[in-house]
Amino acid sequence: MAKRKPNPDDVDSYLPLPASAMHIIVALAGGEKHGYAIMRDIDDLSGGSVTMGPGTLYGSIKRMIDQGLVEETDERPDPALDDQRRRYYRLTTLGQRVGAAERSRLTALLDAAQLRRLGVAT
């Protein structure tokens, strides 16, 4: 079965997000970053439990750009402090809205798990 194309007017049509996409959204919620900085941020935020390789990262970013969730930026830091080959990415307004919707979805799921006492010894 082919997956339907998300509708930019309906953030719920993007959900559920792949875990890799949500990790990228969380990393970019702190501001624009280049690819390696995104990978490091994901590793740091997960306490080392999630390591995203370049193939997964750039494949996910490409899909997210195609969906309008992320965009490549033209702005660069001081060239003396940066490698001109680096590409920088940031969330779009749609990406922020979809990230917030996914956060709400995951929070509701975790709340339900807590109500069912999942993981609590009885």
Biopython code that builds the backbone (N, CA, C, O; Angstrom):
import numpy as np
from Bio.PDB.StructureBuilder import StructureBuilder

atoms = [
    (1, "MET", "N", (0.839, -1.173, 0.000)),
    (1, "MET", "CA", (0.000, 0.000, 0.000)),
    (1, "MET", "C", (0.890, 1.246, 0.000)),
    (1, "MET", "O", (1.774, 1.380, 0.846)),
    (2, "ALA", "N", (0.659, 2.140, -0.936)),
    (2, "ALA", "CA", (1.450, 3.366, -1.033)),
    (2, "ALA", "C", (1.025, 4.340, 0.056)),
    (2, "ALA", "O", (-0.161, 4.479, 0.355)),
    (3, "LYS", "N", (2.001, 5.004, 0.640)),
    (3, "LYS", "CA", (1.713, 5.994, 1.672)),
    (3, "LYS", "C", (1.189, 7.262, 1.006)),
    (3, "LYS", "O", (1.718, 7.712, -0.011)),
    (4, "ARG", "N", (0.136, 7.832, 1.601)),
    (4, "ARG", "CA", (-0.434, 9.047, 1.022)),
    (4, "ARG", "C", (0.490, 10.236, 1.270)),
    (4, "ARG", "O", (1.235, 10.268, 2.249)),
    (5, "LYS", "N", (0.427, 11.188, 0.387)),
    (5, "LYS", "CA", (1.258, 12.386, 0.521)),
    (5, "LYS", "C", (0.662, 13.294, 1.594)),
    (5, "LYS", "O", (-0.538, 13.566, 1.575)),
    (6, "PRO", "N", (1.498, 13.768, 2.539)),
    (6, "PRO", "CA", (0.980, 14.657, 3.582)),
    (6, "PRO", "C", (0.435, 15.954, 3.001)),
    (6, "PRO", "O", (0.909, 16.447, 1.977)),
    (7, "ASN", "N", (-0.569, 16.493, 3.679)),
    (7, "ASN", "CA", (-1.215, 17.734, 3.278)),
    (7, "ASN", "C", (-0.693, 18.865, 4.166)),
    (7, "ASN", "O", (-0.897, 18.820, 5.379)),
    (8, "PRO", "N", (-0.026, 19.877, 3.604)),
    (8, "PRO", "CA", (0.536, 20.964, 4.418)),
    (8, "PRO", "C", (-0.501, 21.716, 5.252)),
    (8, "PRO", "O", (-0.141, 22.381, 6.223)),
    (9, "ASP", "N", (-1.779, 21.622, 4.887)),
    (9, "ASP", "CA", (-2.834, 22.279, 5.658)),
    (9, "ASP", "C", (-3.315, 21.423, 6.826)),
    (9, "ASP", "O", (-4.098, 21.887, 7.654)),
    (10, "ASP", "N", (-2.845, 20.168, 6.895)),
    (10, "ASP", "CA", (-3.271, 19.235, 7.940)),
    (10, "ASP", "C", (-2.034, 18.581, 8.549)),
    (10, "ASP", "O", (-1.541, 17.578, 8.033)),
    (11, "VAL", "N", (-1.530, 19.152, 9.653)),
    (11, "VAL", "CA", (-0.291, 18.628, 10.248)),
    (11, "VAL", "C", (-0.438, 17.170, 10.659)),
    (11, "VAL", "O", (0.546, 16.430, 10.660)),
    (12, "ASP", "N", (-1.655, 16.742, 11.009)),
    (12, "ASP", "CA", (-1.852, 15.350, 11.413)),
    (12, "ASP", "C", (-1.580, 14.372, 10.269)),
    (12, "ASP", "O", (-1.320, 13.194, 10.516)),
    (13, "SER", "N", (-1.637, 14.842, 9.027)),
    (13, "SER", "CA", (-1.369, 13.950, 7.899)),
    (13, "SER", "C", (0.112, 13.554, 7.820)),
    (13, "SER", "O", (0.463, 12.638, 7.076)),
    (14, "TYR", "N", (0.978, 14.227, 8.573)),
    (14, "TYR", "CA", (2.402, 13.894, 8.622)),
    (14, "TYR", "C", (2.710, 12.853, 9.701)),
    (14, "TYR", "O", (3.805, 12.291, 9.737)),
    (15, "LEU", "N", (1.739, 12.602, 10.574)),
    (15, "LEU", "CA", (1.964, 11.769, 11.749)),
    (15, "LEU", "C", (1.559, 10.321, 11.494)),
    (15, "LEU", "O", (0.664, 10.063, 10.689)),
    (16, "PRO", "N", (2.205, 9.380, 12.167)),
    (16, "PRO", "CA", (3.339, 9.561, 13.054)),
    (16, "PRO", "C", (4.616, 9.802, 12.258)),
    (16, "PRO", "O", (4.784, 9.267, 11.162)),
    (17, "LEU", "N", (5.502, 10.601, 12.811)),
    (17, "LEU", "CA", (6.787, 10.860, 12.168)),
    (17, "LEU", "C", (7.727, 9.685, 12.406)),
    (17, "LEU", "O", (7.667, 9.052, 13.460)),
    (18, "PRO", "N", (8.589, 9.386, 11.447)),
    (18, "PRO", "CA", (9.661, 8.430, 11.730)),
    (18, "PRO", "C", (10.527, 8.978, 12.877)),
    (18, "PRO", "O", (10.698, 10.189, 13.011)),
    (19, "ALA", "N", (11.059, 8.083, 13.684)),
    (19, "ALA", "CA", (11.890, 8.509, 14.822)),
    (19, "ALA", "C", (13.042, 9.402, 14.361)),
    (19, "ALA", "O", (13.375, 10.379, 15.032)),
    (20, "SER", "N", (13.650, 9.072, 13.220)),
    (20, "SER", "CA", (14.774, 9.885, 12.747)),
    (20, "SER", "C", (14.336, 11.314, 12.465)),
    (20, "SER", "O", (15.070, 12.254, 12.769)),
    (21, "ALA", "N", (13.148, 11.493, 11.887)),
    (21, "ALA", "CA", (12.652, 12.838, 11.586)),
    (21, "ALA", "C", (12.385, 13.615, 12.863)),
    (21, "ALA", "O", (12.697, 14.804, 12.940)),
    (22, "MET", "N", (11.816, 12.966, 13.861)),
    (22, "MET", "CA", (11.536, 13.677, 15.117)),
    (22, "MET", "C", (12.832, 14.066, 15.810)),
    (22, "MET", "O", (12.920, 15.154, 16.380)),
    (23, "HIS", "N", (13.835, 13.204, 15.774)),
    (23, "HIS", "CA", (15.134, 13.558, 16.362)),
    (23, "HIS", "C", (15.729, 14.778, 15.656)),
    (23, "HIS", "O", (16.284, 15.662, 16.310)),
    (24, "ILE", "N", (15.618, 14.831, 14.344)),
    (24, "ILE", "CA", (16.139, 15.975, 13.584)),
    (24, "ILE", "C", (15.358, 17.235, 13.934)),
    (24, "ILE", "O", (15.952, 18.299, 14.109)),
    (25, "ILE", "N", (14.040, 17.131, 14.039)),
    (25, "ILE", "CA", (13.224, 18.291, 14.405)),
    (25, "ILE", "C", (13.615, 18.816, 15.773)),
    (25, "ILE", "O", (13.754, 20.025, 15.960)),
    (26, "VAL", "N", (13.794, 17.920, 16.730)),
    (26, "VAL", "CA", (14.191, 18.349, 18.082)),
    (26, "VAL", "C", (15.562, 19.029, 18.035)),
    (26, "VAL", "O", (15.766, 20.056, 18.683)),
    (27, "ALA", "N", (16.495, 18.465, 17.277)),
    (27, "ALA", "CA", (17.831, 19.071, 17.170)),
    (27, "ALA", "C", (17.747, 20.463, 16.547)),
    (27, "ALA", "O", (18.426, 21.386, 16.997)),
    (28, "LEU", "N", (16.921, 20.618, 15.516)),
    (28, "LEU", "CA", (16.821, 21.908, 14.829)),
    (28, "LEU", "C", (15.930, 22.907, 15.565)),
    (28, "LEU", "O", (15.944, 24.097, 15.251)),
    (29, "ALA", "N", (15.156, 22.433, 16.540)),
    (29, "ALA", "CA", (14.321, 23.349, 17.327)),
    (29, "ALA", "C", (15.192, 24.347, 18.091)),
    (29, "ALA", "O", (14.725, 25.426, 18.456)),
    (30, "GLY", "N", (16.437, 23.995, 18.331)),
    (30, "GLY", "CA", (17.371, 24.890, 19.012)),
    (30, "GLY", "C", (18.033, 25.902, 18.081)),
    (30, "GLY", "O", (18.811, 26.740, 18.537)),
    (31, "GLY", "N", (17.736, 25.836, 16.790)),
    (31, "GLY", "CA", (18.325, 26.763, 15.830)),
    (31, "GLY", "C", (18.982, 26.016, 14.690)),
    (31, "GLY", "O", (19.143, 24.797, 14.738)),
    (32, "GLU", "N", (19.358, 26.762, 13.661)),
    (32, "GLU", "CA", (19.932, 26.114, 12.478)),
    (32, "GLU", "C", (21.266, 25.461, 12.807)),
    (32, "GLU", "O", (22.024, 25.924, 13.660)),
    (33, "LYS", "N", (21.524, 24.361, 12.090)),
    (33, "LYS", "CA", (22.753, 23.587, 12.310)),
    (33, "LYS", "C", (23.177, 22.942, 10.995)),
    (33, "LYS", "O", (22.371, 22.763, 10.082)),
    (34, "HIS", "N", (24.457, 22.598, 10.921)),
    (34, "HIS", "CA", (24.932, 21.795, 9.795)),
    (34, "HIS", "C", (24.784, 20.320, 10.168)),
    (34, "HIS", "O", (24.551, 19.984, 11.329)),
    (35, "GLY", "N", (24.921, 19.454, 9.179)),
    (35, "GLY", "CA", (24.653, 18.032, 9.376)),
    (35, "GLY", "C", (25.392, 17.397, 10.533)),
    (35, "GLY", "O", (24.782, 16.699, 11.343)),
    (36, "TYR", "N", (26.696, 17.623, 10.630)),
    (36, "TYR", "CA", (27.469, 17.000, 11.701)),
    (36, "TYR", "C", (27.004, 17.495, 13.065)),
    (36, "TYR", "O", (26.961, 16.721, 14.021)),
    (37, "ALA", "N", (26.655, 18.774, 13.167)),
    (37, "ALA", "CA", (26.155, 19.319, 14.435)),
    (37, "ALA", "C", (24.813, 18.684, 14.802)),
    (37, "ALA", "O", (24.540, 18.458, 15.980)),
    (38, "ILE", "N", (23.976, 18.395, 13.805)),
    (38, "ILE", "CA", (22.707, 17.705, 14.066)),
    (38, "ILE", "C", (22.989, 16.318, 14.639)),
    (38, "ILE", "O", (22.379, 15.919, 15.631)),
    (39, "MET", "N", (23.912, 15.581, 14.019)),
    (39, "MET", "CA", (24.263, 14.241, 14.508)),
    (39, "MET", "C", (24.769, 14.296, 15.943)),
    (39, "MET", "O", (24.378, 13.473, 16.772)),
    (40, "ARG", "N", (25.631, 15.255, 16.241)),
    (40, "ARG", "CA", (26.157, 15.393, 17.607)),
    (40, "ARG", "C", (25.052, 15.734, 18.595)),
    (40, "ARG", "O", (25.009, 15.189, 19.698)),
    (41, "ASP", "N", (24.160, 16.633, 18.200)),
    (41, "ASP", "CA", (23.061, 17.043, 19.073)),
    (41, "ASP", "C", (22.142, 15.863, 19.378)),
    (41, "ASP", "O", (21.726, 15.686, 20.523)),
    (42, "ILE", "N", (21.827, 15.068, 18.385)),
    (42, "ILE", "CA", (20.987, 13.884, 18.597)),
    (42, "ILE", "C", (21.667, 12.934, 19.574)),
    (42, "ILE", "O", (21.020, 12.402, 20.476)),
    (43, "ASP", "N", (22.952, 12.722, 19.400)),
    (43, "ASP", "CA", (23.702, 11.862, 20.309)),
    (43, "ASP", "C", (23.669, 12.421, 21.737)),
    (43, "ASP", "O", (23.446, 11.679, 22.693)),
    (44, "ASP", "N", (23.892, 13.723, 21.871)),
    (44, "ASP", "CA", (23.884, 14.363, 23.197)),
    (44, "ASP", "C", (22.505, 14.315, 23.844)),
    (44, "ASP", "O", (22.380, 13.960, 25.016)),
    (45, "LEU", "N", (21.467, 14.673, 23.084)),
    (45, "LEU", "CA", (20.110, 14.719, 23.640)),
    (45, "LEU", "C", (19.616, 13.339, 24.057)),
    (45, "LEU", "O", (18.806, 13.224, 24.977)),
    (46, "SER", "N", (20.092, 12.301, 23.395)),
    (46, "SER", "CA", (19.654, 10.943, 23.717)),
    (46, "SER", "C", (20.571, 10.269, 24.733)),
    (46, "SER", "O", (20.378, 9.101, 25.067)),
    (47, "GLY", "N", (21.557, 10.997, 25.218)),
    (47, "GLY", "CA", (22.500, 10.396, 26.157)),
    (47, "GLY", "C", (23.313, 9.283, 25.526)),
    (47, "GLY", "O", (23.778, 8.374, 26.212)),
    (48, "GLY", "N", (23.480, 9.360, 24.215)),
    (48, "GLY", "CA", (24.272, 8.368, 23.496)),
    (48, "GLY", "C", (23.484, 7.144, 23.064)),
    (48, "GLY", "O", (24.046, 6.244, 22.439)),
    (49, "SER", "N", (22.193, 7.086, 23.380)),
    (49, "SER", "CA", (21.411, 5.898, 23.016)),
    (49, "SER", "C", (20.966, 5.907, 21.548)),
    (49, "SER", "O", (20.578, 4.869, 21.010)),
    (50, "VAL", "N", (21.022, 7.076, 20.904)),
    (50, "VAL", "CA", (20.685, 7.166, 19.476)),
    (50, "VAL", "C", (21.885, 7.739, 18.743)),
    (50, "VAL", "O", (22.322, 8.860, 19.002)),
    (51, "THR", "N", (22.400, 6.950, 17.832)),
    (51, "THR", "CA", (23.496, 7.404, 16.986)),
    (51, "THR", "C", (22.997, 7.358, 15.546)),
    (51, "THR", "O", (22.666, 6.292, 15.026)),
    (52, "MET", "N", (22.948, 8.516, 14.917)),
    (52, "MET", "CA", (22.442, 8.590, 13.551)),
    (52, "MET", "C", (23.620, 8.759, 12.601)),
    (52, "MET", "O", (24.390, 9.713, 12.707)),
    (53, "GLY", "N", (23.744, 7.825, 11.681)),
    (53, "GLY", "CA", (24.817, 7.902, 10.700)),
    (53, "GLY", "C", (24.470, 8.867, 9.574)),
    (53, "GLY", "O", (23.328, 9.310, 9.454)),
    (54, "PRO", "N", (25.459, 9.188, 8.752)),
    (54, "PRO", "CA", (25.239, 10.150, 7.664)),
    (54, "PRO", "C", (24.171, 9.716, 6.669)),
    (54, "PRO", "O", (23.414, 10.557, 6.184)),
    (55, "GLY", "N", (24.088, 8.432, 6.353)),
    (55, "GLY", "CA", (23.086, 7.968, 5.390)),
    (55, "GLY", "C", (21.673, 8.216, 5.885)),
    (55, "GLY", "O", (20.825, 8.718, 5.148)),
    (56, "THR", "N", (21.426, 7.863, 7.135)),
    (56, "THR", "CA", (20.101, 8.081, 7.724)),
    (56, "THR", "C", (19.825, 9.571, 7.841)),
    (56, "THR", "O", (18.737, 10.032, 7.494)),
    (57, "LEU", "N", (20.799, 10.326, 8.326)),
    (57, "LEU", "CA", (20.612, 11.764, 8.516)),
    (57, "LEU", "C", (20.270, 12.459, 7.204)),
    (57, "LEU", "O", (19.248, 13.138, 7.107)),
    (58, "TYR", "N", (21.114, 12.295, 6.204)),
    (58, "TYR", "CA", (20.913, 13.050, 4.962)),
    (58, "TYR", "C", (19.735, 12.518, 4.143)),
    (58, "TYR", "O", (19.096, 13.283, 3.421)),
    (59, "GLY", "N", (19.439, 11.215, 4.247)),
    (59, "GLY", "CA", (18.240, 10.681, 3.608)),
    (59, "GLY", "C", (16.983, 11.273, 4.244)),
    (59, "GLY", "O", (16.040, 11.648, 3.547)),
    (60, "SER", "N", (16.983, 11.351, 5.576)),
    (60, "SER", "CA", (15.845, 11.933, 6.296)),
    (60, "SER", "C", (15.708, 13.419, 5.986)),
    (60, "SER", "O", (14.601, 13.907, 5.757)),
    (61, "ILE", "N", (16.825, 14.138, 5.979)),
    (61, "ILE", "CA", (16.781, 15.572, 5.676)),
    (61, "ILE", "C", (16.240, 15.807, 4.266)),
    (61, "ILE", "O", (15.450, 16.726, 4.050)),
    (62, "LYS", "N", (16.660, 14.985, 3.311)),
    (62, "LYS", "CA", (16.160, 15.139, 1.940)),
    (62, "LYS", "C", (14.644, 14.971, 1.902)),
    (62, "LYS", "O", (13.947, 15.778, 1.288)),
    (63, "ARG", "N", (14.128, 13.926, 2.557)),
    (63, "ARG", "CA", (12.672, 13.714, 2.591)),
    (63, "ARG", "C", (11.976, 14.878, 3.291)),
    (63, "ARG", "O", (10.912, 15.322, 2.860)),
    (64, "MET", "N", (12.579, 15.371, 4.371)),
    (64, "MET", "CA", (11.968, 16.465, 5.130)),
    (64, "MET", "C", (11.968, 17.767, 4.327)),
    (64, "MET", "O", (11.036, 18.563, 4.439)),
    (65, "ILE", "N", (12.994, 17.984, 3.527)),
    (65, "ILE", "CA", (13.013, 19.152, 2.633)),
    (65, "ILE", "C", (11.902, 19.002, 1.595)),
    (65, "ILE", "O", (11.169, 19.954, 1.328)),
    (66, "ASP", "N", (11.775, 17.805, 1.007)),
    (66, "ASP", "CA", (10.731, 17.554, 0.010)),
    (66, "ASP", "C", (9.334, 17.763, 0.588)),
    (66, "ASP", "O", (8.422, 18.178, -0.127)),
    (67, "GLN", "N", (9.162, 17.476, 1.885)),
    (67, "GLN", "CA", (7.864, 17.639, 2.549)),
    (67, "GLN", "C", (7.639, 19.060, 3.062)),
    (67, "GLN", "O", (6.539, 19.395, 3.503)),
    (68, "GLY", "N", (8.673, 19.890, 3.007)),
    (68, "GLY", "CA", (8.540, 21.267, 3.466)),
    (68, "GLY", "C", (8.731, 21.450, 4.963)),
    (68, "GLY", "O", (8.347, 22.482, 5.514)),
    (69, "LEU", "N", (9.327, 20.447, 5.638)),
    (69, "LEU", "CA", (9.535, 20.526, 7.083)),
    (69, "LEU", "C", (10.849, 21.210, 7.446)),
    (69, "LEU", "O", (10.963, 21.831, 8.503)),
    (70, "VAL", "N", (11.827, 21.093, 6.573)),
    (70, "VAL", "CA", (13.181, 21.623, 6.790)),
    (70, "VAL", "C", (13.592, 22.340, 5.517)),
    (70, "VAL", "O", (13.155, 21.984, 4.422)),
    (71, "GLU", "N", (14.426, 23.344, 5.667)),
    (71, "GLU", "CA", (14.976, 24.024, 4.494)),
    (71, "GLU", "C", (16.469, 24.253, 4.699)),
    (71, "GLU", "O", (16.952, 24.397, 5.822)),
    (72, "GLU", "N", (17.176, 24.280, 3.585)),
    (72, "GLU", "CA", (18.602, 24.612, 3.630)),
    (72, "GLU", "C", (18.701, 26.130, 3.668)),
    (72, "GLU", "O", (17.966, 26.827, 2.968)),
    (73, "THR", "N", (19.611, 26.634, 4.486)),
    (73, "THR", "CA", (19.751, 28.084, 4.613)),
    (73, "THR", "C", (20.894, 28.581, 3.746)),
    (73, "THR", "O", (21.835, 27.848, 3.445)),
    (74, "ASP", "N", (20.792, 29.838, 3.354)),
    (74, "ASP", "CA", (21.853, 30.461, 2.568)),
    (74, "ASP", "C", (22.869, 31.150, 3.460)),
    (74, "ASP", "O", (24.004, 31.392, 3.048)),
    (75, "GLU", "N", (22.457, 31.468, 4.691)),
    (75, "GLU", "CA", (23.350, 32.188, 5.598)),
    (75, "GLU", "C", (24.481, 31.281, 6.071)),
    (75, "GLU", "O", (24.284, 30.089, 6.306)),
    (76, "ARG", "N", (25.632, 31.848, 6.203)),
    (76, "ARG", "CA", (26.807, 31.120, 6.669)),
    (76, "ARG", "C", (27.493, 31.929, 7.759)),
    (76, "ARG", "O", (27.477, 33.160, 7.742)),
    (77, "PRO", "N", (28.097, 31.216, 8.708)),
    (77, "PRO", "CA", (28.906, 31.949, 9.684)),
    (77, "PRO", "C", (30.138, 32.545, 9.005)),
    (77, "PRO", "O", (30.337, 32.359, 7.805)),
    (78, "ASP", "N", (30.931, 33.232, 9.740)),
    (78, "ASP", "CA", (32.171, 33.811, 9.231)),
    (78, "ASP", "C", (32.962, 32.725, 8.493)),
    (78, "ASP", "O", (33.276, 31.694, 9.087)),
    (79, "PRO", "N", (33.289, 32.936, 7.213)),
    (79, "PRO", "CA", (34.010, 31.918, 6.440)),
    (79, "PRO", "C", (35.317, 31.468, 7.088)),
    (79, "PRO", "O", (35.751, 30.333, 6.888)),
    (80, "ALA", "N", (35.934, 32.335, 7.849)),
    (80, "ALA", "CA", (37.181, 31.950, 8.514)),
    (80, "ALA", "C", (36.930, 30.923, 9.615)),
    (80, "ALA", "O", (37.847, 30.210, 10.023)),
    (81, "LEU", "N", (35.685, 30.847, 10.097)),
    (81, "LEU", "CA", (35.350, 29.933, 11.189)),
    (81, "LEU", "C", (34.609, 28.689, 10.711)),
    (81, "LEU", "O", (34.271, 27.823, 11.518)),
    (82, "ASP", "N", (34.354, 28.594, 9.412)),
    (82, "ASP", "CA", (33.515, 27.513, 8.922)),
    (82, "ASP", "C", (34.031, 26.975, 7.604)),
    (82, "ASP", "O", (34.752, 27.659, 6.877)),
    (83, "ASP", "N", (33.654, 25.741, 7.304)),
    (83, "ASP", "CA", (33.981, 25.102, 6.034)),
    (83, "ASP", "C", (32.865, 25.440, 5.043)),
    (83, "ASP", "O", (31.698, 25.153, 5.309)),
    (84, "GLN", "N", (33.206, 26.040, 3.920)),
    (84, "GLN", "CA", (32.198, 26.491, 2.966)),
    (84, "GLN", "C", (31.404, 25.338, 2.350)),
    (84, "GLN", "O", (30.350, 25.571, 1.758)),
    (85, "ARG", "N", (31.888, 24.100, 2.478)),
    (85, "ARG", "CA", (31.158, 22.952, 1.928)),
    (85, "ARG", "C", (29.988, 22.537, 2.806)),
    (85, "ARG", "O", (29.106, 21.801, 2.362)),
    (86, "ARG", "N", (29.974, 23.003, 4.047)),
    (86, "ARG", "CA", (28.895, 22.633, 4.959)),
    (86, "ARG", "C", (27.573, 23.227, 4.509)),
    (86, "ARG", "O", (27.502, 24.358, 4.027)),
    (87, "ARG", "N", (26.526, 22.428, 4.681)),
    (87, "ARG", "CA", (25.173, 22.911, 4.413)),
    (87, "ARG", "C", (24.469, 23.058, 5.752)),
    (87, "ARG", "O", (24.567, 22.192, 6.622)),
    (88, "TYR", "N", (23.766, 24.154, 5.901)),
    (88, "TYR", "CA", (23.045, 24.442, 7.136)),
    (88, "TYR", "C", (21.553, 24.274, 6.902)),
    (88, "TYR", "O", (21.033, 24.580, 5.829)),
    (89, "TYR", "N", (20.881, 23.780, 7.931)),
    (89, "TYR", "CA", (19.450, 23.493, 7.844)),
    (89, "TYR", "C", (18.705, 24.149, 8.991)),
    (89, "TYR", "O", (19.261, 24.374, 10.066)),
    (90, "ARG", "N", (17.420, 24.456, 8.741)),
    (90, "ARG", "CA", (16.554, 24.980, 9.797)),
    (90, "ARG", "C", (15.144, 24.464, 9.562)),
    (90, "ARG", "O", (14.776, 24.049, 8.463)),
    (91, "LEU", "N", (14.365, 24.507, 10.649)),
    (91, "LEU", "CA", (12.966, 24.125, 10.553)),
    (91, "LEU", "C", (12.182, 25.206, 9.834)),
    (91, "LEU", "O", (12.464, 26.396, 9.978)),
    (92, "THR", "N", (11.207, 24.786, 9.068)),
    (92, "THR", "CA", (10.248, 25.723, 8.490)),
    (92, "THR", "C", (9.126, 25.909, 9.519)),
    (92, "THR", "O", (9.081, 25.207, 10.529)),
    (93, "THR", "N", (8.249, 26.833, 9.262)),
    (93, "THR", "CA", (7.082, 27.007, 10.135)),
    (93, "THR", "C", (6.264, 25.722, 10.163)),
    (93, "THR", "O", (5.778, 25.315, 11.219)),
    (94, "LEU", "N", (6.108, 25.078, 9.002)),
    (94, "LEU", "CA", (5.393, 23.810, 8.947)),
    (94, "LEU", "C", (6.122, 22.756, 9.786)),
    (94, "LEU", "O", (5.483, 21.994, 10.512)),
    (95, "GLY", "N", (7.434, 22.709, 9.692)),
    (95, "GLY", "CA", (8.217, 21.754, 10.477)),
    (95, "GLY", "C", (8.024, 21.958, 11.974)),
    (95, "GLY", "O", (7.945, 20.990, 12.730)),
    (96, "GLN", "N", (7.947, 23.209, 12.398)),
    (96, "GLN", "CA", (7.696, 23.504, 13.812)),
    (96, "GLN", "C", (6.310, 23.024, 14.224)),
    (96, "GLN", "O", (6.143, 22.454, 15.302)),
    (97, "ARG", "N", (5.317, 23.254, 13.366)),
    (97, "ARG", "CA", (3.943, 22.831, 13.677)),
    (97, "ARG", "C", (3.820, 21.309, 13.722)),
    (97, "ARG", "O", (3.161, 20.758, 14.604)),
    (98, "VAL", "N", (4.457, 20.638, 12.770)),
    (98, "VAL", "CA", (4.415, 19.173, 12.738)),
    (98, "VAL", "C", (5.159, 18.599, 13.946)),
    (98, "VAL", "O", (4.703, 17.630, 14.554)),
    (99, "GLY", "N", (6.299, 19.193, 14.292)),
    (99, "GLY", "CA", (7.037, 18.747, 15.477)),
    (99, "GLY", "C", (6.208, 18.891, 16.745)),
    (99, "GLY", "O", (6.219, 18.005, 17.599)),
    (100, "ALA", "N", (5.490, 20.004, 16.873)),
    (100, "ALA", "CA", (4.636, 20.218, 18.048)),
    (100, "ALA", "C", (3.495, 19.199, 18.075)),
    (100, "ALA", "O", (3.139, 18.700, 19.142)),
    (101, "ALA", "N", (2.923, 18.888, 16.916)),
    (101, "ALA", "CA", (1.842, 17.901, 16.847)),
    (101, "ALA", "C", (2.354, 16.508, 17.217)),
    (101, "ALA", "O", (1.668, 15.755, 17.910)),
    (102, "GLU", "N", (3.548, 16.170, 16.759)),
    (102, "GLU", "CA", (4.127, 14.862, 17.100)),
    (102, "GLU", "C", (4.450, 14.800, 18.586)),
    (102, "GLU", "O", (4.265, 13.759, 19.215)),
    (103, "ARG", "N", (4.922, 15.887, 19.147)),
    (103, "ARG", "CA", (5.181, 15.936, 20.589)),
    (103, "ARG", "C", (3.892, 15.672, 21.363)),
    (103, "ARG", "O", (3.891, 14.900, 22.322)),
    (104, "SER", "N", (2.805, 16.301, 20.954)),
    (104, "SER", "CA", (1.513, 16.087, 21.613)),
    (104, "SER", "C", (1.061, 14.639, 21.477)),
    (104, "SER", "O", (0.553, 14.048, 22.430)),
    (105, "ARG", "N", (1.248, 14.072, 20.291)),
    (105, "ARG", "CA", (0.866, 12.676, 20.063)),
    (105, "ARG", "C", (1.655, 11.739, 20.962)),
    (105, "ARG", "O", (1.091, 10.830, 21.572)),
    (106, "LEU", "N", (2.965, 11.962, 21.041)),
    (106, "LEU", "CA", (3.809, 11.105, 21.873)),
    (106, "LEU", "C", (3.518, 11.297, 23.360)),
    (106, "LEU", "O", (3.553, 10.336, 24.129)),
    (107, "THR", "N", (3.235, 12.522, 23.763)),
    (107, "THR", "CA", (2.888, 12.789, 25.164)),
    (107, "THR", "C", (1.606, 12.040, 25.543)),
    (107, "THR", "O", (1.525, 11.456, 26.623)),
    (108, "ALA", "N", (0.607, 12.057, 24.658)),
    (108, "ALA", "CA", (-0.645, 11.342, 24.928)),
    (108, "ALA", "C", (-0.398, 9.836, 25.039)),
    (108, "ALA", "O", (-0.995, 9.167, 25.882)),
    (109, "LEU", "N", (0.473, 9.314, 24.197)),
    (109, "LEU", "CA", (0.806, 7.891, 24.256)),
    (109, "LEU", "C", (1.505, 7.550, 25.571)),
    (109, "LEU", "O", (1.186, 6.546, 26.208)),
    (110, "LEU", "N", (2.459, 8.393, 25.973)),
    (110, "LEU", "CA", (3.156, 8.153, 27.244)),
    (110, "LEU", "C", (2.217, 8.283, 28.442)),
    (110, "LEU", "O", (2.337, 7.535, 29.412)),
    (111, "ASP", "N", (1.288, 9.227, 28.376)),
    (111, "ASP", "CA", (0.293, 9.368, 29.445)),
    (111, "ASP", "C", (-0.552, 8.104, 29.548)),
    (111, "ASP", "O", (-0.839, 7.635, 30.649)),
    (112, "ALA", "N", (-0.952, 7.550, 28.398)),
    (112, "ALA", "CA", (-1.736, 6.310, 28.396)),
    (112, "ALA", "C", (-0.919, 5.155, 28.967)),
    (112, "ALA", "O", (-1.448, 4.332, 29.714)),
    (113, "ALA", "N", (0.352, 5.089, 28.625)),
    (113, "ALA", "CA", (1.219, 4.033, 29.164)),
    (113, "ALA", "C", (1.340, 4.153, 30.678)),
    (113, "ALA", "O", (1.355, 3.151, 31.392)),
    (114, "GLN", "N", (1.425, 5.384, 31.155)),
    (114, "GLN", "CA", (1.515, 5.589, 32.596)),
    (114, "GLN", "C", (0.203, 5.180, 33.282)),
    (114, "GLN", "O", (0.234, 4.564, 34.348)),
    (115, "LEU", "N", (-0.931, 5.510, 32.690)),
    (115, "LEU", "CA", (-2.227, 5.105, 33.250)),
    (115, "LEU", "C", (-2.356, 3.592, 33.326)),
    (115, "LEU", "O", (-2.961, 3.058, 34.256)),
    (116, "ARG", "N", (-1.792, 2.914, 32.356)),
    (116, "ARG", "CA", (-1.826, 1.446, 32.333)),
    (116, "ARG", "C", (-0.699, 0.834, 33.156)),
    (116, "ARG", "O", (-0.536, -0.384, 33.224)),
    (117, "ARG", "N", (0.076, 1.728, 33.781)),
    (117, "ARG", "CA", (1.178, 1.319, 34.654)),
    (117, "ARG", "C", (2.237, 0.480, 33.909)),
    (117, "ARG", "O", (2.847, -0.423, 34.481)),
    (118, "LEU", "N", (2.433, 0.799, 32.640)),
    (118, "LEU", "CA", (3.422, 0.095, 31.844)),
    (118, "LEU", "C", (4.810, 0.329, 32.422)),
    (118, "LEU", "O", (5.220, 1.473, 32.620)),
    (119, "GLY", "N", (5.514, -0.727, 32.685)),
    (119, "GLY", "CA", (6.871, -0.630, 33.219)),
    (119, "GLY", "C", (6.946, -0.464, 34.715)),
    (119, "GLY", "O", (8.037, -0.326, 35.269)),
    (120, "VAL", "N", (5.798, -0.475, 35.386)),
    (120, "VAL", "CA", (5.770, -0.342, 36.839)),
    (120, "VAL", "C", (5.594, -1.748, 37.431)),
    (120, "VAL", "O", (4.641, -2.458, 37.110)),
    (121, "ALA", "N", (6.516, -2.122, 38.281)),
    (121, "ALA", "CA", (6.431, -3.446, 38.913)),
    (121, "ALA", "C", (5.216, -3.477, 39.836)),
    (121, "ALA", "O", (4.949, -2.525, 40.569)),
    (122, "THR", "N", (4.495, -4.579, 39.783)),
    (122, "THR", "CA", (3.323, -4.721, 40.652)),
    (122, "THR", "C", (3.537, -5.741, 41.725)),
    (122, "THR", "O", (2.644, -5.978, 42.538)),
]
sb = StructureBuilder()
sb.init_structure("model")
sb.init_model(0)
sb.init_chain("A")
sb.init_seg("    ")
for serial, (resi, resn, name, xyz) in enumerate(atoms, 1):
    if name == "N":
        sb.init_residue(resn, " ", resi, " ")
    sb.init_atom(name, np.array(xyz, "f"), 0.0, 1.0, " ", f" {name:<3s}", serial, name[0])
structure = sb.get_structure()
